């Protein structure tokens, strides 16, 4: 069965271009031209990925994303935005979007991101399996795909689980943002905006750390990247 991409975008010409190129790559598509219709299709059809414009009639892309995540949906969401303001991109990521791409975008880059996000859901990132099962305050149970802190299971998104699993597999090793985009986000040879990593780390720290301002698990090596510090 082919993978399905839901396009929520109010500009007909962009929808047509996206639908044509996605079909050429073997994807089925669903289209919505406003927020409420897109939200309904996402709930009813459970697509494999959503391409979500931020500026939509009815309700905007931020609210579509917020509602889906509050309902427990883990469908990968790739935001499409013509805006350059950093706060808009960060807000979308903090509401649970997986990544964003700014218009006008390269169709080749967009297709690479679609493929990577769908692949991430189907297959966990390849990481060393030597994650300590019962050492320290934070442990990884790969069979249950669950992170435990002080013996209690944590409510994490798939991306947050993937991120801590990857870092915890090699404690003390520093990974650049580009390396994390490549190995956790599955963007091969990634070059571009790495803000998504910082936002994901911040959200993860808010759930994981006793004091997010002074993290003891997900640590920063200034100018280099992040590492697991247990």
ZIDA-V328511 format. One record per helix or strand of 3 or more residues. SS is the DSSP state (helix for helix, strand for strand). FROM is the first residue (numbers start at 1). LEN is the number of residues. Records with the same first field share a line. If there is no record, write none. Layout:
BEGIN
SS: FROM-LEN, FROM-LEN
END
This chain:
BEGIN
strand: 4-5, 28-5, 49-5, 76-6, 99-4, 138-4, 146-4, 218-4, 225-4
helix: 12-13, 35-11, 61-10, 86-9, 107-16, 158-11, 177-7, 195-14, 212-3
END
